[in-house]
Structure formats: structure tokens, C-alpha cells
Amino acid sequence: MERETNQMQSGSHKVVIEERGCIKITGVEDVESFEESEVTAYTNMGVMTLRGSDFKINKLNVESGELVINGELDSLAYSGSSGEKAGFFGRLFK
């Protein structure tokens, strides 16, 4: 129930990339991991993985579903299905 409420609050999912240096994402439910070269986030459209260099989180607000990352983006990929957490425990308790 809590997850459904968070999805309604976060609204639509949108990704805006400005010159590969500023990535603005909405519909973010949680950030699983953050490193200087890789960020994995749960969104209301699936698990998103960003790869690049010099990543810094400029803004994270899971209540509103906003994430802003600065750094050089090399790739962005989704895994899992919409609203489903991937990973071992996510698959185990499905």
C-alpha cells in the first residue's frame, strides 16, 4: 500500500538529459546504490541504471519522486518491469 501511495505522489516518469551533464528524473521511488560511475534507482517504470563518470547527486526527494544527478552520462538502461523491484529478494517474494 505504501508503495502505491508513493507512485501516486510521484506522478509521471520523465527523464531530461541536458548536454550529458545534468540528468533530471521524476517518478523515482528509491535509490538502491550510488557510486561515482553508476547509479541504480527504482522508478515507477522499472529499475533504472545510469553509467558514466563524476556523478554527484544534486537533489533527491523520494516524497516528490525527484532525482537530479550531475556528471557525464555514458548510458541509461531499464531492467525489470514497471513497479517491480528487480534483484534477488524482489524475484524471490514475487
Buried (B, 14 or more C-beta within 10 A) or exposed (E): EEEEEBBEEBEEBEBEBEEEEBBBBBBBBBBBEBEEEBBBBBBBBBBBBBBBEEBEEEEBEBEEBBBBBBBEBEEBEEEBEEBBBBBEEEEEEE
